[in-house]
């Protein structure tokens, strides 16, 4: 049976190997050639129904495959490292674009071989290796690689953001906050909108798990302004309802007001906002929201 993700990776590895070969980077080309051949053999075996061959040149060195969802705020495509050849920067970026659960073990095998050929550790490669571990459920190895990447490049927010996501997946919001809070005070330095959204989203979740509901509400409100189309509206409305029911009315109001600015006609949102404003004693504002909610019915719309 065809596997489009693995087939695309085989073609990508072959193209990477050829480009590096033409530049005379033979030692760097070898891992890509080797993996392209392994994937092509697997493609042939799938087509003929024969027993599949291992996709990685060194299967013993791979983590056990476990199916997990990609974590929130996971690594963006590699942005390049100044000490790497431009071609290799592009290849790492391409591998990041192709990476998914189906090909994570194969990408990991390429990266492990490539790592041995490089004269010194590279944060981009370590970050991408961490992502392959995340996709396979090996959170401890992912954390180790993110920490190594952060030590090599402490001014790169992606490693803190993704390390925080991995700590959250491990159930440790304290370590997540330790990584993420310093960057929350340096948001002006995070110029990639994808990384910024991931930072705020992961930090909001960590603050919420720590019991800091207002801080989580403010961070989510910021996220609404940054990426309104990516907001899980119904989930956040339900969270606000739970906050209000537990007495966190101001926190619920903060989130609901931000959502209302983007979704001014959302009936469930307006209903909960009106009730929350009323609970806060803000009767005039509550009445105005109730009026907005009732306007379609009163006008016969």
KOLFI-62173 format. One record per residue (C-alpha): y, z, x; residue in one letter. Coordinates in steps of 0.1 Angstrom, whole numbers, padded with zeros to 4 digits, always signed. Last residue first. Layout:
% KOLFI-62173
YZXa;...
This chain:
% KOLFI-62173
+0385+0119-0346x;+0395+0134-0380x;+0427+0148-0366x;+0416+0184-0371x;+0382+0177-0355x;+0397+0160-0325x;+0424+0187-0320x;+0400+0217-0322x;+0392+0219-0285x;+0428+0213-0275x;+0439+0240-0300x;+0413+0264-0286x;+0428+0257-0251x;+0463+0265-0263x;+0451+0296-0281x;+0435+0309-0249x;+0467+0303-0230x;+0486+0324-0254x;+0459+0351-0255x;+0457+0357-0218x;+0439+0391-0222x;+0413+0382-0196x;+0386+0382-0224x;+0408+0356-0243x;+0410+0335-0211x;+0372+0336-0208x;+0367+0326-0245x;+0391+0297-0241x;+0375+0286-0209x;+0340+0288-0224x;+0350+0266-0253x;+0369+0242-0231x;+0340+0237-0207x;+0315+0231-0236x;+0339+0206-0251x;+0347+0186-0220x;+0380+0170-0229x;+0401+0179-0198x;+0374+0171-0173x;+0392+0169-0140x;+0418+0196-0145x;+0393+0215-0167x;+0370+0219-0138x;+0396+0237-0117x;+0405+0259-0147x;+0368+0267-0152x;+0363+0278-0116x;+0392+0302-0115x;+0385+0314-0150x;+0349+0324-0141x;+0362+0344-0112x;+0388+0361-0133x;+0362+0370-0159x;+0336+0385-0136x;+0323+0410-0162x;+0286+0401-0160x;+0289+0378-0191x;+0319+0361-0174x;+0298+0354-0142x;+0269+0341-0163x;+0292+0317-0182x;+0308+0305-0150x;+0273+0298-0136x;+0265+0278-0168x;+0298+0258-0164x;+0288+0252-0127x;+0254+0238-0137x;+0269+0217-0164x;+0295+0202-0141x;+0273+0194-0111x;+0304+0182-0091x;+0300+0150-0071x;+0325+0130-0091x;+0352+0156-0086x;+0350+0154-0048x;+0379+0171-0031x;+0396+0188-0060x;+0364+0201-0075x;+0354+0212-0040x;+0385+0234-0037x;+0375+0250-0070x;+0341+0256-0056x;+0356+0274-0027x;+0377+0295-0050x;+0348+0304-0072x;+0327+0314-0041x;+0355+0337-0029x;+0357+0352-0063x;+0319+0358-0065x;+0315+0376-0032x;+0280+0389-0039x;+0265+0379-0006x;+0245+0352-0024x;+0278+0339-0038x;+0294+0338-0004x;+0264+0319+0010x;+0266+0294-0019x;+0303+0289-0015x;+0298+0284+0023x;+0272+0258+0018x;+0294+0239-0007x;+0326+0242+0014x;+0309+0230+0046x;+0291+0202+0029x;+0323+0190+0013x;+0340+0191+0047x;+0312+0173+0064x;+0313+0145+0039x;+0351+0144+0041x;+0351+0139+0079x;+0383+0153+0094x;+0371+0189+0098x;+0398+0203+0122x;+0422+0212+0093x;+0394+0233+0079x;+0397+0258+0107x;+0395+0291+0089x;+0365+0278+0069x;+0350+0269+0103x;+0349+0305+0113x;+0332+0314+0080x;+0303+0289+0084x;+0282+0302+0113x;+0284+0339+0105x;+0282+0332+0068x;+0248+0314+0073x;+0236+0343+0094x;+0243+0367+0066x;+0231+0343+0039x;+0195+0346+0052x;+0171+0332+0026x;+0155+0307+0050x;+0170+0278+0031x;+0204+0296+0035x;+0198+0297+0073x;+0190+0260+0072x;+0222+0252+0054x;+0242+0273+0079x;+0226+0254+0107x;+0237+0222+0090x;+0273+0233+0087x;+0274+0248+0122x;+0259+0217+0137x;+0282+0194+0117x;+0313+0213+0128x;+0313+0199+0163x;+0335+0221+0185x;+0306+0241+0198x;+0290+0210+0214x;+0262+0220+0237x;+0257+0255+0222x;+0259+0239+0187x;+0232+0214+0196x;+0209+0241+0208x;+0216+0261+0177x;+0208+0231+0155x;+0176+0225+0174x;+0164+0261+0170x;+0174+0261+0133x;+0153+0230+0127x;+0124+0244+0145x;+0125+0275+0123x;+0130+0255+0092x;+0098+0234+0096x;+0098+0220+0060x;+0092+0184+0070x;+0126+0172+0060x;+0142+0200+0079x;+0122+0192+0110x;+0134+0156+0110x;+0170+0170+0105x;+0167+0191+0136x;+0157+0161+0156x;+0188+0144+0144x;+0209+0173+0156x;+0191+0175+0189x;+0198+0138+0195x;+0234+0142+0187x;+0237+0173+0209x;+0223+0155+0240x;+0202+0174+0266x;+0204+0159+0302x;+0189+0130+0321x;+0176+0113+0290x;+0140+0100+0292x;+0123+0132+0279x;+0147+0132+0248x;+0137+0096+0241x;+0101+0106+0238x;+0109+0134+0214x;+0133+0112+0195x;+0107+0085+0189x;+0082+0110+0177x;+0107+0127+0153x;+0115+0093+0138x;+0078+0088+0131x;+0074+0123+0116x;+0105+0118+0094x;+0094+0084+0080x;+0084+0093+0045x;+0108+0123+0042x;+0138+0102+0050x;+0157+0089+0081x;+0170+0053+0079x;+0207+0062+0082x;+0200+0088+0109x;+0180+0062+0128x;+0209+0038+0126x;+0233+0065+0140x;+0209+0072+0168x;+0207+0035+0176x;+0245+0031+0176x;+0249+0060+0200x;+0222+0044+0221x;+0241+0012+0222x;+0273+0030+0231x;+0257+0046+0261x;+0256+0084+0257x;+0280+0108+0274x;+0307+0104+0247x;+0284+0113+0219x;+0283+0094+0187x;+0290+0100+0151x;+0253+0106+0141x;+0249+0100+0104x;+0257+0131+0083x;+0235+0161+0087x;+0224+0181+0056x;+0250+0195+0032x;+0225+0206+0007x;+0190+0206+0022x;+0168+0176+0019x;+0140+0185-0005x;+0107+0196+0010x;+0073+0180+0015x;+0054+0197+0043x;+0042+0177+0073x;+0030+0199+0102x;+0052+0196+0132x;+0046+0169+0157x;+0035+0173+0193x;-0002+0168+0186x;+0006+0134+0170x;+0018+0120+0204x;+0023+0082+0199x;+0033+0088+0163x;+0021+0067+0134x;-0015+0078+0138x;-0038+0049+0128x;-0046+0042+0092x;-0083+0035+0083x;-0087-0001+0072x;-0074-0013+0038x;-0062-0046+0052x;-0025-0043+0042x;-0024-0006+0051x;-0040-0013+0084x;-0014-0040+0092x;+0015-0017+0083x;-0001+0011+0104x;-0003-0013+0133x;+0033-0023+0128x;+0043+0014+0128x;+0025+0021+0160x;+0040-0010+0176x;+0075+0000+0165x;+0069+0035+0179x;+0060+0022+0213x;+0089-0003+0215x;+0113+0024+0205x;+0100+0049+0230x;+0101+0022+0257x;+0137+0011+0252x;+0152+0042+0268x;+0132+0037+0300x;+0141+0000+0300x;+0179+0004+0297x;+0185-0031+0312x;+0210-0040+0285x;+0186-0066+0271x;+0159-0039+0269x;+0182-0016+0250x;+0188-0043+0224x;+0151-0052+0222x;+0141-0016+0217x;+0167-0010+0190x;+0156-0042+0171x;+0119-0031+0173x;+0128+0004+0161x;+0148-0010+0132x;+0119-0033+0121x;+0094-0005+0123x;+0119+0019+0104x;+0123-0006+0076x;+0085-0008+0072x;+0082+0029+0072x;+0108+0033+0044x;+0093+0003+0025x;+0058+0018+0023x;+0034-0009+0013x;+0000+0000+0000x;
